[in-house]
Amino acid sequence: MYAILIIYIILNIYGFLLMYIDKNRAKTNKWRISEKHIWIISILGGALGTTFGMRKFRHKTKHKQFVILLPILTLLSIAIYVYILVNLS
């Protein structure tokens, strides 16, 4: 049970950091993190961190797919993780 919670926390920290790193790379015209990579981490459970990162760093906020789908994915992933944790207890 704790392993699932730790994985969830790590994915969300990683998602948050992805947005921070990609925003800084965008400012300095360096190699960028692919949107595919950001979506994969979000789908695996890091959507909450990615959403917080998007809002905190104002990154990808002009992309409607991120603005609309990330919050929905966040709610869905929280529900799935809670369901898993409740049923493992």
Biotite code that builds the C-alpha atoms (Angstrom):
import biotite.structure as struc

atoms = struc.array([
    struc.Atom([0.000, 0.000, 0.000], chain_id="A", res_id=1, res_name="MET", atom_name="CA", element="C"),
    struc.Atom([2.781, 2.409, 0.908], chain_id="A", res_id=2, res_name="TYR", atom_name="CA", element="C"),
    struc.Atom([4.596, 1.558, -2.320], chain_id="A", res_id=3, res_name="ALA", atom_name="CA", element="C"),
    struc.Atom([1.611, 2.758, -4.381], chain_id="A", res_id=4, res_name="ILE", atom_name="CA", element="C"),
    struc.Atom([1.415, 5.981, -2.385], chain_id="A", res_id=5, res_name="LEU", atom_name="CA", element="C"),
    struc.Atom([5.157, 6.575, -2.800], chain_id="A", res_id=6, res_name="ILE", atom_name="CA", element="C"),
    struc.Atom([4.923, 5.923, -6.554], chain_id="A", res_id=7, res_name="ILE", atom_name="CA", element="C"),
    struc.Atom([2.046, 8.422, -6.779], chain_id="A", res_id=8, res_name="TYR", atom_name="CA", element="C"),
    struc.Atom([4.027, 11.071, -4.896], chain_id="A", res_id=9, res_name="ILE", atom_name="CA", element="C"),
    struc.Atom([7.160, 10.511, -7.000], chain_id="A", res_id=10, res_name="ILE", atom_name="CA", element="C"),
    struc.Atom([5.204, 10.730, -10.271], chain_id="A", res_id=11, res_name="LEU", atom_name="CA", element="C"),
    struc.Atom([3.626, 14.009, -9.192], chain_id="A", res_id=12, res_name="ASN", atom_name="CA", element="C"),
    struc.Atom([6.910, 15.553, -8.092], chain_id="A", res_id=13, res_name="ILE", atom_name="CA", element="C"),
    struc.Atom([8.407, 14.440, -11.399], chain_id="A", res_id=14, res_name="TYR", atom_name="CA", element="C"),
    struc.Atom([5.459, 15.923, -13.331], chain_id="A", res_id=15, res_name="GLY", atom_name="CA", element="C"),
    struc.Atom([5.856, 19.226, -11.485], chain_id="A", res_id=16, res_name="PHE", atom_name="CA", element="C"),
    struc.Atom([9.592, 19.275, -12.213], chain_id="A", res_id=17, res_name="LEU", atom_name="CA", element="C"),
    struc.Atom([9.002, 18.465, -15.885], chain_id="A", res_id=18, res_name="LEU", atom_name="CA", element="C"),
    struc.Atom([6.940, 21.616, -16.264], chain_id="A", res_id=19, res_name="MET", atom_name="CA", element="C"),
    struc.Atom([9.570, 23.673, -14.435], chain_id="A", res_id=20, res_name="TYR", atom_name="CA", element="C"),
    struc.Atom([12.435, 22.302, -16.541], chain_id="A", res_id=21, res_name="ILE", atom_name="CA", element="C"),
    struc.Atom([10.547, 22.632, -19.821], chain_id="A", res_id=22, res_name="ASP", atom_name="CA", element="C"),
    struc.Atom([9.545, 26.219, -19.022], chain_id="A", res_id=23, res_name="LYS", atom_name="CA", element="C"),
    struc.Atom([13.163, 27.156, -18.320], chain_id="A", res_id=24, res_name="ASN", atom_name="CA", element="C"),
    struc.Atom([14.316, 25.449, -21.496], chain_id="A", res_id=25, res_name="ARG", atom_name="CA", element="C"),
    struc.Atom([11.645, 27.310, -23.464], chain_id="A", res_id=26, res_name="ALA", atom_name="CA", element="C"),
    struc.Atom([12.944, 30.626, -22.119], chain_id="A", res_id=27, res_name="LYS", atom_name="CA", element="C"),
    struc.Atom([16.530, 29.844, -23.117], chain_id="A", res_id=28, res_name="THR", atom_name="CA", element="C"),
    struc.Atom([15.778, 28.183, -26.475], chain_id="A", res_id=29, res_name="ASN", atom_name="CA", element="C"),
    struc.Atom([17.274, 24.849, -25.389], chain_id="A", res_id=30, res_name="LYS", atom_name="CA", element="C"),
    struc.Atom([16.218, 21.286, -26.141], chain_id="A", res_id=31, res_name="TRP", atom_name="CA", element="C"),
    struc.Atom([12.631, 20.797, -24.914], chain_id="A", res_id=32, res_name="ARG", atom_name="CA", element="C"),
    struc.Atom([10.813, 17.984, -23.174], chain_id="A", res_id=33, res_name="ILE", atom_name="CA", element="C"),
    struc.Atom([8.314, 16.410, -25.554], chain_id="A", res_id=34, res_name="SER", atom_name="CA", element="C"),
    struc.Atom([4.606, 16.819, -24.914], chain_id="A", res_id=35, res_name="GLU", atom_name="CA", element="C"),
    struc.Atom([4.337, 13.050, -25.318], chain_id="A", res_id=36, res_name="LYS", atom_name="CA", element="C"),
    struc.Atom([6.633, 12.564, -22.314], chain_id="A", res_id=37, res_name="HIS", atom_name="CA", element="C"),
    struc.Atom([4.590, 15.015, -20.233], chain_id="A", res_id=38, res_name="ILE", atom_name="CA", element="C"),
    struc.Atom([1.362, 13.209, -21.166], chain_id="A", res_id=39, res_name="TRP", atom_name="CA", element="C"),
    struc.Atom([2.801, 9.777, -20.352], chain_id="A", res_id=40, res_name="ILE", atom_name="CA", element="C"),
    struc.Atom([3.836, 10.891, -16.865], chain_id="A", res_id=41, res_name="ILE", atom_name="CA", element="C"),
    struc.Atom([0.429, 12.521, -16.371], chain_id="A", res_id=42, res_name="SER", atom_name="CA", element="C"),
    struc.Atom([-1.454, 9.406, -17.482], chain_id="A", res_id=43, res_name="ILE", atom_name="CA", element="C"),
    struc.Atom([0.631, 7.195, -15.201], chain_id="A", res_id=44, res_name="LEU", atom_name="CA", element="C"),
    struc.Atom([-0.495, 9.277, -12.233], chain_id="A", res_id=45, res_name="GLY", atom_name="CA", element="C"),
    struc.Atom([1.505, 12.498, -12.274], chain_id="A", res_id=46, res_name="GLY", atom_name="CA", element="C"),
    struc.Atom([-1.326, 14.686, -13.544], chain_id="A", res_id=47, res_name="ALA", atom_name="CA", element="C"),
    struc.Atom([-1.721, 16.540, -10.242], chain_id="A", res_id=48, res_name="LEU", atom_name="CA", element="C"),
    struc.Atom([1.922, 17.623, -10.199], chain_id="A", res_id=49, res_name="GLY", atom_name="CA", element="C"),
    struc.Atom([1.867, 18.449, -13.880], chain_id="A", res_id=50, res_name="THR", atom_name="CA", element="C"),
    struc.Atom([-1.276, 20.556, -13.445], chain_id="A", res_id=51, res_name="THR", atom_name="CA", element="C"),
    struc.Atom([0.231, 22.424, -10.484], chain_id="A", res_id=52, res_name="PHE", atom_name="CA", element="C"),
    struc.Atom([3.404, 22.969, -12.522], chain_id="A", res_id=53, res_name="GLY", atom_name="CA", element="C"),
    struc.Atom([1.410, 24.240, -15.486], chain_id="A", res_id=54, res_name="MET", atom_name="CA", element="C"),
    struc.Atom([-0.343, 26.810, -13.309], chain_id="A", res_id=55, res_name="ARG", atom_name="CA", element="C"),
    struc.Atom([2.649, 27.759, -11.137], chain_id="A", res_id=56, res_name="LYS", atom_name="CA", element="C"),
    struc.Atom([5.050, 28.327, -14.035], chain_id="A", res_id=57, res_name="PHE", atom_name="CA", element="C"),
    struc.Atom([2.376, 29.428, -16.541], chain_id="A", res_id=58, res_name="ARG", atom_name="CA", element="C"),
    struc.Atom([3.598, 26.806, -18.943], chain_id="A", res_id=59, res_name="HIS", atom_name="CA", element="C"),
    struc.Atom([1.486, 25.192, -21.692], chain_id="A", res_id=60, res_name="LYS", atom_name="CA", element="C"),
    struc.Atom([-1.431, 27.421, -20.679], chain_id="A", res_id=61, res_name="THR", atom_name="CA", element="C"),
    struc.Atom([-2.089, 28.410, -24.298], chain_id="A", res_id=62, res_name="LYS", atom_name="CA", element="C"),
    struc.Atom([-2.526, 24.765, -25.270], chain_id="A", res_id=63, res_name="HIS", atom_name="CA", element="C"),
    struc.Atom([-6.216, 23.939, -24.843], chain_id="A", res_id=64, res_name="LYS", atom_name="CA", element="C"),
    struc.Atom([-5.481, 20.220, -24.567], chain_id="A", res_id=65, res_name="GLN", atom_name="CA", element="C"),
    struc.Atom([-3.383, 20.865, -21.465], chain_id="A", res_id=66, res_name="PHE", atom_name="CA", element="C"),
    struc.Atom([-5.706, 23.441, -19.911], chain_id="A", res_id=67, res_name="VAL", atom_name="CA", element="C"),
    struc.Atom([-8.800, 21.253, -20.329], chain_id="A", res_id=68, res_name="ILE", atom_name="CA", element="C"),
    struc.Atom([-7.563, 17.677, -20.181], chain_id="A", res_id=69, res_name="LEU", atom_name="CA", element="C"),
    struc.Atom([-4.941, 17.883, -17.417], chain_id="A", res_id=70, res_name="LEU", atom_name="CA", element="C"),
    struc.Atom([-7.416, 18.896, -14.679], chain_id="A", res_id=71, res_name="PRO", atom_name="CA", element="C"),
    struc.Atom([-9.821, 16.157, -15.830], chain_id="A", res_id=72, res_name="ILE", atom_name="CA", element="C"),
    struc.Atom([-6.983, 13.638, -15.837], chain_id="A", res_id=73, res_name="LEU", atom_name="CA", element="C"),
    struc.Atom([-5.976, 14.858, -12.370], chain_id="A", res_id=74, res_name="THR", atom_name="CA", element="C"),
    struc.Atom([-9.421, 14.097, -10.945], chain_id="A", res_id=75, res_name="LEU", atom_name="CA", element="C"),
    struc.Atom([-9.511, 10.752, -12.698], chain_id="A", res_id=76, res_name="LEU", atom_name="CA", element="C"),
    struc.Atom([-6.065, 9.707, -11.482], chain_id="A", res_id=77, res_name="SER", atom_name="CA", element="C"),
    struc.Atom([-6.840, 10.744, -7.895], chain_id="A", res_id=78, res_name="ILE", atom_name="CA", element="C"),
    struc.Atom([-10.035, 8.687, -8.020], chain_id="A", res_id=79, res_name="ALA", atom_name="CA", element="C"),
    struc.Atom([-8.181, 5.656, -9.394], chain_id="A", res_id=80, res_name="ILE", atom_name="CA", element="C"),
    struc.Atom([-5.392, 5.847, -6.826], chain_id="A", res_id=81, res_name="TYR", atom_name="CA", element="C"),
    struc.Atom([-7.870, 6.295, -3.965], chain_id="A", res_id=82, res_name="VAL", atom_name="CA", element="C"),
    struc.Atom([-9.876, 3.341, -5.244], chain_id="A", res_id=83, res_name="TYR", atom_name="CA", element="C"),
    struc.Atom([-6.747, 1.191, -5.397], chain_id="A", res_id=84, res_name="ILE", atom_name="CA", element="C"),
    struc.Atom([-5.597, 2.247, -1.930], chain_id="A", res_id=85, res_name="LEU", atom_name="CA", element="C"),
    struc.Atom([-9.012, 1.649, -0.369], chain_id="A", res_id=86, res_name="VAL", atom_name="CA", element="C"),
    struc.Atom([-9.350, -1.776, -1.929], chain_id="A", res_id=87, res_name="ASN", atom_name="CA", element="C"),
    struc.Atom([-5.844, -2.852, -0.903], chain_id="A", res_id=88, res_name="LEU", atom_name="CA", element="C"),
    struc.Atom([-6.463, -2.083, 2.766], chain_id="A", res_id=89, res_name="SER", atom_name="CA", element="C"),
])
